[in-house]
Amino acid sequence: MRSSLSSIVMHLRLWLALAVFAGFGVAHAQDEAPTLPQAPTIIQSIQVQGNQRVEANTVASYLLIAPGDPYSETRIDTSLKTLYATGLFADVAIDPRDGNVLISVIENPIINRVILEGNKSLKSDKITDEIEAEPRSIFTRANIQEDVARIIELYRQSGRFAATVEPKVVQQPQNRVDLIFEITEGPVTGVKRINIIGNAEYPDRRLRKEIATQESEWYKFFGSNDNYDPDTLGV
């Protein structure tokens, strides 16, 4: 009887040991199972929202992605930069949603009118010929700052180094704006005296006659050669 009981206990221990070993082997095999690479997300559709003047097909033409392509962060980032570089949009966002890409844009306004205020010594035609802003062109702040610099340079060339230009924008319906350049011309910067140094062979009087820039005199009402301009200094 005791022998039979011992035999049963021994078989039971052996069965438990085998069960534990088998379970460990299955768990270990599961831990070491190779991880299969995840299939890339395929772009199913591209939608554009927020556009008013620019057609959705035009927006899509600047993208480096299309339906059927695998999703790529690199191409999405490049597409975003390309849309900004067109100058058509003030803001762009690309939102991938489970293969459905949503392009949200805010268009830059169109210039309705360009108005110059305060320009007395320079004619409006001379200024508008130098700037890029014109009716029906796209308004961007970067372009307007460049035009401000061009106007200031025109006044600098006419001897008005204190001239300032302040651009102002008046919103109009249908995403249009009136662009106003408020100009403060300032006084003319004259040349009080021309000093010549190092001339051993020729006298000052003779050399001054060869220089385009002249000294300012009270009686020179209509002259411009006595306006200070570094670009005209020279013999």
C-alpha positions in Angstrom: 0.0 0.0 0.0 2.7 2.4 1.0 4.7 1.4 -2.1 1.7 2.2 -4.3 1.2 5.6 -2.7 4.9 6.5 -3.2 4.6 5.5 -6.8 1.6 7.7 -7.4 3.3 10.7 -5.7 6.4 10.2 -7.8 4.4 10.1 -11.1 2.5 13.2 -10.0 5.8 15.1 -9.4 7.1 14.0 -12.7 3.9 15.1 -14.5 4.1 18.6 -12.8 7.7 19.0 -13.7 7.0 18.1 -17.4 4.1 20.5 -17.4 6.1 23.4 -16.0 9.0 22.7 -18.4 6.6 22.6 -21.4 5.0 25.9 -20.3 8.4 27.6 -20.0 9.3 26.4 -23.4 6.2 27.8 -25.0 6.6 31.1 -23.2 10.3 31.3 -24.2 9.4 30.5 -27.8 6.8 33.3 -27.7 9.4 35.8 -26.3 11.8 34.9 -29.1 9.3 35.0 -31.9 10.5 37.5 -34.6 8.5 40.7 -34.9 7.1 41.1 -38.4 7.7 44.6 -40.0 4.5 46.7 -40.0 3.2 47.5 -43.4 3.4 51.2 -44.4 0.2 53.3 -44.4 -1.0 53.8 -48.0 -2.4 57.2 -48.8 -6.1 56.7 -49.8 -7.2 60.3 -50.6 -6.0 63.9 -50.4 -8.5 66.7 -49.6 -8.0 70.5 -49.6 -9.9 72.9 -47.5 -9.7 76.7 -46.9 -8.8 77.6 -50.6 -10.8 80.4 -52.2 -9.1 81.5 -55.4 -6.6 78.7 -55.8 -8.0 75.5 -57.2 -7.7 72.3 -55.2 -5.9 70.6 -58.2 -3.4 73.5 -58.1 -2.7 72.9 -54.5 -2.3 69.1 -55.1 0.1 69.8 -58.0 2.7 71.2 -55.5 2.6 68.0 -53.4 5.2 65.2 -53.5 2.5 62.7 -52.4 -0.5 61.2 -54.2 -3.2 58.6 -53.5 -1.6 55.1 -53.7 1.8 56.3 -52.4 3.1 55.0 -49.0 3.0 57.6 -46.3 6.3 59.4 -45.9 7.2 62.1 -43.3 10.0 63.4 -45.5 7.7 63.9 -48.5 5.0 65.5 -46.3 7.6 68.0 -44.9 8.9 68.8 -48.3 5.4 69.3 -49.6 4.7 71.7 -46.8 7.8 73.8 -47.6 6.9 73.8 -51.3 3.4 75.2 -50.7 4.8 78.0 -48.5 7.4 78.8 -51.1 4.7 79.5 -53.7 3.8 82.7 -51.9 0.1 81.9 -52.3 -0.5 81.0 -48.7 -0.2 82.7 -45.4 -0.6 79.4 -43.5 -0.5 75.7 -44.5 -1.2 72.5 -42.4 -1.0 68.9 -43.5 -2.9 66.4 -41.4 -2.7 62.6 -42.2 -5.7 60.7 -40.9 -5.5 57.0 -41.3 -4.4 57.4 -44.9 -6.7 60.3 -45.7 -4.5 63.4 -45.9 -6.2 66.8 -45.2 -4.5 69.9 -46.6 -5.7 73.1 -44.8 -4.6 76.5 -46.3 -5.1 80.2 -45.7 -4.5 82.2 -48.8 -2.6 85.4 -48.9 -4.8 88.3 -49.9 -4.8 90.1 -53.2 -3.8 93.7 -53.4 -6.7 95.9 -54.5 -5.0 99.3 -54.6 -1.6 100.7 -54.0 -1.7 104.2 -52.4 1.2 106.6 -51.8 0.8 109.4 -49.2 3.3 112.1 -48.3 5.5 111.9 -51.4 6.1 115.5 -52.5 9.6 115.6 -53.9 9.3 112.3 -55.8 6.5 111.6 -58.3 4.2 108.6 -57.7 5.2 107.1 -61.1 8.8 107.1 -60.1 8.1 105.2 -56.9 5.6 102.7 -58.4 8.0 101.9 -61.2 10.5 100.7 -58.6 8.3 98.6 -56.3 6.8 95.2 -56.8 3.4 95.8 -55.3 0.7 96.5 -57.8 -3.1 95.9 -58.1 -4.1 92.2 -58.4 -0.7 91.0 -57.2 -0.4 88.8 -54.1 0.2 90.5 -50.8 3.0 89.1 -48.6 4.7 90.9 -45.7 8.1 89.9 -47.0 7.5 91.6 -50.4 6.1 94.7 -48.7 9.2 95.1 -46.5 11.3 94.8 -49.7 9.3 97.6 -51.3 9.7 99.8 -48.2 13.5 99.4 -48.6 13.3 100.3 -52.3 11.3 103.5 -51.5 13.8 104.5 -48.8 16.7 103.9 -51.3 15.0 106.2 -53.8 14.9 109.0 -51.2 18.4 108.3 -50.2 19.5 108.8 -53.8 17.8 112.2 -53.8 19.6 113.2 -50.6 16.8 112.6 -48.1 18.5 110.2 -45.6 15.9 110.9 -42.9 13.0 109.6 -45.0 10.7 107.0 -43.4 8.0 104.7 -44.9 5.3 103.0 -43.0 3.1 100.5 -44.8 -0.5 100.1 -43.7 -3.1 97.6 -44.8 -6.8 98.1 -45.1 -8.9 94.9 -45.3 -11.4 94.7 -48.1 -14.1 92.1 -48.9 -13.2 88.9 -50.8 -9.8 88.6 -49.2 -8.5 91.8 -50.8 -6.5 94.6 -49.2 -5.6 98.3 -50.0 -1.9 98.8 -49.4 -0.9 102.3 -48.3 2.7 103.6 -48.0 2.8 106.6 -45.7 5.9 108.5 -46.5 7.7 111.1 -44.4 10.3 112.6 -46.7 12.4 114.5 -44.2 14.9 117.3 -45.1 17.6 117.1 -47.8 21.0 116.2 -46.5 23.5 118.7 -48.1 27.3 118.7 -48.4 28.7 121.5 -46.2 32.3 121.1 -47.3 34.5 118.9 -49.5 38.0 118.3 -48.0 40.7 116.8 -50.3 43.7 115.2 -48.7 46.9 114.1 -50.3 46.8 116.2 -53.4 50.4 117.3 -53.9 50.3 118.0 -57.7 46.8 119.6 -58.2 45.1 122.3 -56.1 41.8 121.7 -54.3 39.9 124.1 -56.6 40.8 122.2 -59.7 39.9 118.8 -58.2 36.6 120.1 -56.9 35.6 120.9 -60.5 36.1 117.3 -61.4 33.9 115.9 -58.7 30.2 115.5 -59.4 29.2 116.3 -55.8 29.3 120.0 -54.9 29.2 121.9 -51.7 25.8 123.3 -50.7 25.3 127.0 -51.1 22.3 129.1 -49.9 21.6 130.3 -53.5 21.4 126.8 -55.1 17.6 126.4 -54.9 17.2 124.0 -57.8 20.4 122.1 -57.9 20.8 118.5 -56.9 24.6 118.1 -57.1 25.0 119.4 -53.6 22.8 116.6 -52.1 24.8 114.1 -50.3 24.8 110.7 -52.0 27.7 108.2 -51.5 27.1 106.7 -54.9 28.0 109.9 -56.7 31.2 110.6 -54.8 34.2 110.3 -57.0 36.3 111.9 -59.6 
